[in-house]
């Protein structure tokens, strides 16, 4: 069953091309427009499930203000940001603003479609390779160790450290369970304890806290 979509991009031609490709795959396009800042206007009077939002300059001040407005005024709409690979810090900024997903603007249509399906189902959508690249960039130069990192590291058990490493690598619960040789229910318990100890609501927030504090580079690898 197709997804009800609104597609907005700073480049009109890109928005129209993406909309056409998704429509050919059976999705229902409710509106197509440009620039990205006009997204909220295009949502007015329509009931999309997902808004695909192409932002050409994610590092610019206020780039994700429109995402914040959508989350505040239309919280039922999941927003996927389409951004350039060279602006990896925009990933963290996009999720901080309330985006449900982040996909490279030059990604294949099948990857975009999978991201749409994931956010429609209430999950976050970001490819593991993009997430790893983002954290590689965030950690160069390496964050200087601080008291917060030490406090967090001491609060985690060996198992929880292993789980956090896997969270940062983009693994879901099933992958964590399989990789560690434990039951999925046990993996879920470890994940929840990691989130609680890091004061995070989601896995992405936990990974962001670990990166910001320099915790990732200080955690022993199994």
C-alpha positions as CSV (number, residue, x, y, z in Angstrom):
1,X,0.0,0.0,0.0
2,X,1.4,3.4,-1.0
3,X,2.3,6.1,1.4
4,X,0.8,9.6,1.3
5,X,3.7,12.0,0.6
6,X,4.6,15.6,0.3
7,X,7.9,16.3,-1.4
8,X,9.7,19.6,-1.0
9,X,13.3,20.6,-2.0
10,X,15.3,23.7,-2.3
11,X,15.7,22.7,-5.9
12,X,12.4,22.4,-7.7
13,X,13.6,20.0,-10.4
14,X,14.9,17.6,-7.8
15,X,11.6,17.7,-5.9
16,X,9.6,16.9,-9.1
17,X,12.0,14.1,-10.2
18,X,11.8,12.4,-6.8
19,X,8.0,12.8,-6.7
20,X,7.6,11.3,-10.1
21,X,9.9,8.3,-9.2
22,X,7.9,7.6,-6.0
23,X,4.6,8.0,-7.7
24,X,5.6,5.4,-10.3
25,X,6.3,3.1,-7.4
26,X,2.7,3.4,-6.2
27,X,2.9,6.1,-3.6
28,X,0.3,8.9,-3.4
29,X,1.9,12.4,-4.0
30,X,-0.3,15.1,-2.3
31,X,2.0,18.0,-3.1
32,X,5.4,18.9,-4.6
33,X,7.1,22.2,-4.0
34,X,10.1,24.4,-3.4
35,X,12.0,25.8,-1.4
36,X,12.3,23.7,1.7
37,X,11.0,26.5,3.8
38,X,7.6,26.3,2.2
39,X,7.0,22.8,3.5
40,X,4.6,23.7,6.2
41,X,2.4,25.7,3.8
42,X,2.2,22.7,1.5
43,X,1.1,20.5,4.4
44,X,-1.8,22.8,5.1
45,X,-5.1,21.2,4.3
46,X,-3.5,17.9,3.4
47,X,-3.0,14.7,5.4
48,X,0.4,13.2,4.4
49,X,2.1,10.5,6.4
50,X,5.6,11.5,5.4
51,X,7.2,14.8,4.2
52,X,10.5,14.4,2.2
53,X,12.4,17.6,2.8
54,X,15.5,18.3,0.6
55,X,17.8,20.9,2.3
56,X,20.7,22.2,0.2
57,X,22.6,23.9,3.0
58,X,22.0,21.9,6.3
59,X,24.9,23.7,8.0
60,X,23.4,27.2,7.5
61,X,21.8,28.9,10.5
62,X,18.1,28.1,10.8
63,X,18.3,25.4,8.1
64,X,16.0,23.1,10.2
65,X,13.6,25.7,11.6
66,X,11.0,24.3,9.2
67,X,11.4,20.8,10.7
68,X,10.8,22.3,14.2
69,X,7.7,24.0,13.0
70,X,6.3,20.9,11.3
71,X,7.0,18.8,14.5
72,X,5.2,21.5,16.6
73,X,2.2,22.1,14.3
74,X,1.9,18.8,12.5
75,X,3.4,16.2,14.8
76,X,1.7,13.3,13.0
77,X,3.8,14.0,9.9
78,X,7.2,12.2,9.8
79,X,9.9,14.3,8.2
80,X,12.8,12.7,6.3
81,X,15.6,15.2,5.5
82,X,17.5,14.7,2.2
83,X,20.9,16.3,2.6
84,X,24.4,16.3,1.0
85,X,27.0,13.8,2.1
86,X,29.5,16.6,2.7
87,X,27.4,18.1,5.5
88,X,27.6,15.2,8.0
89,X,27.1,17.4,11.0
90,X,23.6,18.2,9.6
91,X,22.5,14.7,10.5
92,X,22.7,15.5,14.2
93,X,21.1,18.9,13.7
94,X,18.3,17.3,11.7
95,X,17.4,14.8,14.4
96,X,17.7,17.4,17.1
97,X,15.1,19.5,15.2
98,X,12.7,16.5,15.2
99,X,13.4,14.8,11.9
100,X,12.5,11.1,11.7
101,X,15.1,10.2,9.1
102,X,18.1,11.5,7.2
103,X,19.0,10.2,3.7
104,X,21.7,11.4,1.3
105,X,20.2,13.6,-1.4
106,X,21.9,11.5,-4.1
107,X,20.8,8.2,-2.6
108,X,19.1,5.5,-4.8
109,X,15.3,5.6,-4.9
110,X,15.0,2.2,-3.3
111,X,16.9,3.5,-0.2
112,X,14.6,6.5,0.0
113,X,11.6,4.3,-0.3
114,X,12.9,2.0,2.5
115,X,13.4,5.1,4.7
116,X,9.8,6.2,4.0
117,X,8.5,2.8,5.1
118,X,10.6,2.9,8.3
119,X,9.4,6.3,9.4
120,X,5.9,5.5,8.5
121,X,6.2,2.6,10.9
122,X,7.4,4.9,13.7
123,X,11.2,4.1,13.4
124,X,14.1,6.3,12.8
125,X,15.7,6.1,9.3
126,X,19.4,6.7,8.7
127,X,21.7,4.3,6.9
128,X,24.5,2.7,9.0
129,X,27.3,3.9,6.7
130,X,26.1,7.5,6.9
131,X,25.8,7.3,10.6
132,X,29.3,5.9,11.0
133,X,30.7,8.6,8.6
134,X,29.0,11.3,10.7
135,X,30.5,10.1,13.9
136,X,33.9,9.7,12.3
137,X,33.7,13.4,11.4
138,X,32.3,14.5,14.8
139,X,35.2,12.8,16.5
140,X,37.9,14.5,14.5
141,X,39.7,16.1,16.1
142,X,39.1,13.7,19.0
143,X,37.0,15.2,21.8
144,X,39.1,16.0,24.9
145,X,38.2,13.7,27.7
146,X,36.1,15.3,30.4
147,X,34.5,14.5,33.7
148,X,31.1,13.8,32.1
149,X,32.7,11.1,29.9
150,X,34.4,9.5,32.9
151,X,31.1,9.6,34.9
152,X,29.2,8.0,32.1
153,X,31.8,5.4,31.4
154,X,31.9,4.3,35.1
155,X,28.2,4.0,35.1
156,X,28.1,1.5,32.3
157,X,28.7,-2.3,32.7
158,X,30.9,-4.1,30.3
159,X,27.9,-5.5,28.5
160,X,26.3,-2.0,28.3
161,X,29.5,-0.6,26.8
162,X,29.4,-3.3,24.1
163,X,25.7,-2.4,23.4
164,X,26.5,1.3,23.2
165,X,29.3,0.6,20.7
166,X,26.8,-1.3,18.5
167,X,24.1,1.4,18.9
168,X,26.6,3.9,17.6
169,X,27.3,1.6,14.6
170,X,23.6,1.7,13.7
171,X,22.7,-1.8,14.8
172,X,19.1,-2.6,15.7
173,X,18.0,-4.8,18.5
174,X,18.0,-8.0,16.5
175,X,21.5,-7.3,15.2
176,X,22.8,-6.5,18.7
177,X,21.3,-9.7,20.0
178,X,22.8,-11.8,17.2
179,X,26.2,-10.1,17.4
180,X,26.5,-10.6,21.1
181,X,24.9,-14.0,21.2
182,X,22.1,-13.0,23.5
183,X,18.3,-13.1,23.4
184,X,16.5,-10.2,21.8
185,X,14.7,-9.5,25.1
186,X,18.1,-9.3,26.9
187,X,19.4,-6.9,24.2
188,X,16.3,-4.7,24.6
189,X,16.9,-4.6,28.4
190,X,20.6,-3.6,27.9
191,X,19.6,-0.9,25.4
192,X,17.0,0.6,27.8
193,X,19.6,0.6,30.6
194,X,22.1,2.4,28.3
195,X,19.5,5.0,27.4
196,X,18.5,5.6,31.0
197,X,22.1,6.0,32.1
198,X,22.9,8.4,29.3
199,X,19.7,10.4,29.9
200,X,18.6,9.7,26.3
201,X,15.2,9.0,24.9
202,X,16.3,7.3,21.7
203,X,19.3,5.4,20.4
204,X,20.3,8.3,18.2
205,X,20.3,10.6,21.2
206,X,22.5,8.0,23.1
207,X,24.9,7.9,20.3
208,X,25.0,11.7,20.1
209,X,25.7,11.9,23.8
210,X,28.5,9.4,23.5
211,X,30.0,11.4,20.6
212,X,29.6,14.8,22.2
213,X,31.3,13.8,25.5
214,X,34.1,11.8,23.8
215,X,32.8,8.6,25.4
216,X,33.0,6.6,22.2
217,X,36.7,6.9,21.7
218,X,37.3,5.9,25.3
219,X,35.2,2.8,25.4
220,X,37.1,-0.5,25.3
221,X,36.2,-2.6,22.3
222,X,35.6,-6.3,22.8
